[in-house]
Amino acid sequence: MLKGKSTIELFDGITGKKVEEHINENLATNAIQSLLNIGSEQLMAGMRMDILLDSLSPLYPHYLRGILLWDSAIPENPNIIYAPPGVRCVGHAGGVYSGGKVTRGTLNTNETRVSPNGAKIVWDFGTDKANGTVRSVSLSSIQGGDAGWMTPFESGAVVITRPNINAASAHPSTVTIVPTSLTATGTFHLAGELRRGIYTFVAVSGNNLTIIEKRYTNPAQIGIFNKMGNITATNASETTFTVESNAPFDNFTANFIIEGDNLVHVSLSGTGNRNARIRTINLITKTITSDRVITLSENVSTSPAAFFKERLVVRRGTGGETAMYDENGQFVRVLSTHATSGVMRRHSCIGGYLIGGLTANTFFITDGINSQAYSSSAAVDSNEISVINSASVKLPLFVNGGNTVGFLPPYMATINNLSTPVEKNNLNTMKITYDLTQI
């Protein structure tokens, strides 16, 4: 168990005299537990557990040496490991830094030290850094501290990566899970391990949605003729279901997202693709639970598109900027100005956020309220942002691209709601000391 205490000190920027001190204790979230508590199902699915766990250790410094500063108090719930919608990151720090990003502080190497059962981590923020109101702080990974959460992009800061910090180009693990029923229905997409041990795939056939459930042999029900191991045709069973529809699922590959147990699909039609038909299919009950049409106020592209938190996300015009529209079809705001006419990645849901995969090296993140665009290969080291659910692999890890494990670094390992808000401005420097103990 992790126990932590944060000390925030403000100093006069000219005299160096201490003017304020705030000491608060933390709640540890399930972020680190989720990193390490991987179910046996993934081992059976072909995951190299030894390589993955090796890449996740030691926890310090890679996974517990970043800090995130928030403008709002955060519910003290250990299951919350990413900032709730609307909460803004006003400051952050990971390693040593001397650049100009106004939200980013630097590691104080002189005062940071480790002990037999913990660490004392210190970060400094100059008079031009992290100015604003701080109401909560969170310990994070060093990469998360470097990048911040939905703060302006900076070259070299990694928002999405693979778990192996020292060799991000190497796959720490693979998950070989494919359906064997590859028929005329076309290419199947893994929707996730929606129920433990049951992997769900989706595809379209004509107007209809095809769902395949693939399950491995339950270890508690092994019989004398059952074989365990990788999920293959001989080691697992498959069941196929059809969800009938009166209209096709146009541009299916690019225009659906998975939210929990639901597949949400957008079809665009009419002059300028102004008619957006949005269908929600519950993948557990295999039924269409919602079907409606939104008429948009302007022309949009056919893909990629997503319907997320009562907002439609789609490209304007033909290959233009990505924008958000409300439930009445009215333009809300631009999410990314990056324009391309090439093949683009479909959008995905992760941790209550929508990640828009524009190209291999450009994407955006939105919580439905705030948004941030990224447009550099340094921001993401994977060519596919295709996030799927898993009952075994939990955030901050996720199955990425269908066969590798991805990692979203700016998680909250702790939640420290401050008893008194800290008002940081350009007259003060700030020092944050985090005493972390393993008990």
N, C-alpha and C positions, 0 to 999 in steps of 0.2 A: 504494500500500500504506500502511496506517495502522500506526503504531507508538506505543505509549502506555506511560506509567509512572504508577503511582498512589502517592501519599504520604499516609498516614493519620497524623495527629498527635492525641494526647490531651493535654488541658490540665486542670490542677486547676480545678474550677469556682469556687473562691473566690479563689485567688491568681493564677490565669492562667498558672502555671508549667507548661512542657511536661513531661509525665511519660513519654510513650512516642512512638516514631516507627517506622513500618513502611513500607518502600519495596519495591514489587514491579512487575515488568513484565508486560505482557499478551500474550494471544493474540488476534488479530483474527479474528472469526467471519465468516461469509459474509452477514451481515445487509445490509450496505451494498451489497455486490456483487449480492445478489438484488434490492435495490430498483432498481438501474439496469440490470441485465443481463436485459432482456426480449426474448424471442425474436421472430423475424420472423412467427411464426404469429399473434401477437396483432394485428400490423399488418394482416395479411391478413384477420383476423376483424373488422375495423372499428374497432380501438382508435385513438384519437387520441394517437399517440405524442408529438407535439410538446407537447400540453397536459399529458400525464402527466409527461413529463420536466421540463417547466417548473415544475410544482408540486413536484417532488422536489429542486429546487435553489434556492439553494445548500444543501449538506448541513449546514453550520454557519451558524446555530445550531439550526435546527429539528430536525435528525435526529442531532445529536451533541452535545447539551448537557444530558443527563440522566444520573443515576447511580443504580444499583440495588445494594443491599447484601444479601448472601445468608448464611444461617446454615450453609451446607454448601459444601464444595469441589465444583466442577463439572468433569466430564470435559473435558479440553482438546481438544475436537473442534470444528473450525470450522463444522461443519454444525449444531451445537446453538445455536439462537438464542433459544430460550425455556427457562426453568428446567426441569430434569427433574422428574418427579413427586416430591413429597415435600419438595423444596427450598423454603424459606420466605423471603420478602422481609422483612427486619427493619428496613430503612431505605431511603429514596429521596429524591431531590431533583432539581428541574428549574430552575424560575425562582425569582424572589424570592418569599418566603413568610413570613407572620407569624401563621399560624393555629395551631390547637390540635391538629392531628393528630400523634400521638406518633411516627409513623414518618417524618415528612417534615421534611427540612431545607430550607435556603434558599441561593440563589445569592449568593455574595460578589462583588458587582459591582465593589468597589474593587480586588480582586486578580485578577479574571478579565480576561484580555486576549488579543488575537489577534496572530499574527506572520505573516510572509510565507508560511510553510509549515506553520502549525499553530496551536494555541491552548493556553493555560493556563487551566483551568477550576477554580474553587474553590467548594466548598460548605461551609457551617457547620451544625453540629448542636448545639443547646443541651443542657443537662443532662437535660432531659425528653424528648429525641428519640433514636430509634434505639438504645434501650438493649437490650443482649443481646450475643450472640457473633457476630462477623462473620468469616467464613472466605473470602469471595470477593466481589469487586466487579465491576460491569460498566458500561461506558459505554452510554447509551441515548439515545433521542430526548428532547427537552425535555418532550413530553407524557407519555412513559413515565415520566420522572423525577417529574413532578408527580403522576401517578396511582399509581405503584408497580405491583407485580404481585400480584394477589389480596390486596391490603390493603383495609381497610375503606373503603367509598366515601365520597368527599367531593365536595360540590357544585362543579362547575366542572372537575373532573378527568375527562379523556376517556380511556376504555379502548379504545373502538372508534370509528373515524372514517373519513373519506376522506383521501387523501394530501395534499390542498391545505390546508395549515395556516391560511392567511389567509382562505380562503373555503370553509369546510367544507360549506356548503350547496350548493356548485356541484359538478357531476359533472366530474371531471377527464378522464374517458374513459368510453366505453360499449363493450360487447362485444355485437354483434348476432349472436347465434348461436341459431338456432331450427331444429327439424326441420320438414320440409315434409310429413311423413307423419302429419298430424293427422287420424286416422280415429276410428272408434268406440272406440278404446282410451282416448280421453280426453286430459287434459292431460299433457304430458311434462315431466319435470323434468331439468334438466341435471346429470348426475353429475360432469362434469368432463372435462378433457383428460387422460384416464388414460394415453394414449400420445401422443407428440408428433404433433400434426396430426390426431388422431382424437378427436372430441368424442362423448361417450357420453350418451344420454338414456334415462330409464327411465319406465315407466308401467305400469298394470295393466289387464288385460282379463279379466274373469271371475276365475277362480282363478289365472291365469297372469301372469307378469311379461314385459313387452315391453321389449326393448332395441333402441335404434337407434344405430348408429354412423355419424357423419357426418364425412367427411374432405374436406379441400381438395386441390387439385392440388399434388403435390410439385414445388417449383421445379426440382429436378434432372431431372424427367421431363416437362417442358412440351413438348407437341407442337404442331403447326401449328394445331390446332383447339381447344386448351385455353385457357380464360380464367381469369385469376387475379383476386384482389380479394376483396370481401366474400363470406362463405360464404352463398350463396343457392342456390336450387334449380338455377340454371343454372351455378353455379360449383363445385358440390361434389356428391359422390355419397353416397347413403345405403344402408345395409344393415340390414334388420330381423331380429331374432332373437326367439324365444319360449322362455322357461323355464317348463316345465309344473310345476304344483303341484296337490296333491290338496285344497287348502283355500285360500280367498281371502286376499288381503293386505289385511286390514281397516284402515280409516283410514290408507291408504297415505301420503297427503301429509304427515300429521303424525307418522308413526311409523317413519320410516326415517332412518338416517344413512349417510354414506359414510366408510369407513375404508380408505384406500389404494385397492386395486382391488376392495374388497368393499362390497356393499350389505347392511346389517344391518337387518332389519325385525322389529317387534314387533306381534303380534296379541293382543288381550285378549278373553277370553270367560269364560263361566261366571258363577255368582252373585257379584255384586260385582266382576266382571272379574278374578277371582283367578287365572285360568289365563293365563299369558303364554307364547305360542308364539314362539320366536325362530328366525328363519331367516337364514342367511348365504348370499348369492349372489355368486360370483366373476364380476365383470362382464367379465373377459377371456375366461374359459373358458365362460361362460354356463351354469354349473352350480350347483346347490344343494350347498354343501359342509358345511353344518351345519343340523340341524333338531331342536329340543328344546323341552320344555315345563317351565316353572317354576311351581309352585303357591305363590302369595303368602300371607303370613300375615294380610293384611287387605285390605279392599276398596280398589280404586283406580279412577281415571277411565280412560276409553278413550283419551284423547290429551291432549297429545303424550306420546310415550314413546320411549325409546331404550335400547339395550343397549350398554354401553360398559365395556371392561376388566372383563368378567365381573360387571358390576353393572347392574341394571335401574334406570332413572331414570323416574319417572312421578308424576303427581299422586295424592295420597291422597284417598280419598272421592270426592266429586263437585265438582271445581273447587277443591280445597283446596291445601295446601302441597305443593311438589315435594320428593320424598324419594328416597332410594337404598335398594335392596334387594340382598342378596347372591345367589349362585347357587343357594341353597337357599330363596329367597323370604322370608328374614327381613329385617325392617327394620334398616337400618344407621344412617341419620341424615337429618335434614332439610337440603336444599340451599337452599331459598328459602321463606320464610314468606308470600311474596306470593300471595294467592288471588284468582282471577278466574273468572267464568263465561263470559267472552267468548271469541272466537277467539284462539288462541295460536299462536305461531310454533313450527315444529319445531326440534328440537335439531340441532346441527351439530358436527363435529369440526374442530379446527384446531390444528396444532402439538402434537399429543399431548394436547390438552385437549378437554373437552366444553363447548360453550357452549349454554346453554339459553335459547332465546328465548321468554320468557313472554308479553309483550305488546310493543307498539312501543317502550316505554321501560323495561322491566324484564327482567333476565336474570341468569344466574349463570354462573360459570366453575368447573369442577372438573377436577382431574387424577386423580381416582379416590381420592385421599388427602385433600387439602385442598380447600376450596371457599369461594367468596365470592359473595354475592348483591349485586346492584345494582338500585336502584329509583328512578332519576331520569332525566329526559330529557337531563340534562347528561352522562350516562354514555355515551350512544351517540347519534349524530346520524343514524342510518339507521333506517328503519322495518322493515327486514327483515334478520335475521341468518341468512343462508342461505349457508353457506360451501361452496364446491365446489373440487375439485382442479384444478390447471392445471399442465401441463408447462412453460408459458412464464412465467406470473406465479407467483412464488415468495414465500413468507413473508419479510418481514412484510406483503407485499401479498397480497390474495386476491380472488377474484371474489365479489362481494357481491350477493345478491339476483338473480343471474343476468345482470345487465346493467351493473353498475357495479363499480369497483375499490374494495375496502375496505382498511383499514390498521389493524394492531394495534400500537400505539405502544410498549408496554413490552418491546421486544426487547433482546437482549444483543449489542451491536456488538463487545464485547470480553469476554474472560474473564480476570480477574486472581485467581488462587488465591493466597491469602496464605501466606507461608512460616511465619508465626506468627499464630494467631487473635488478633483484637482483642476485648478484653472491655470493652465500653462500658457505663457505669452512670451513675446520677444524680449521681455526684460529679465527673464529667468532662464537659467540652465536647469536641467533635471537629471537626477540619478535614480535609477531603479535597481534595487537589490532584491534578488529572489533567493531565499534560503530553501533549498529542496532537500527533503530527508526521506529515505526509504525506511519505513517502520514495519 
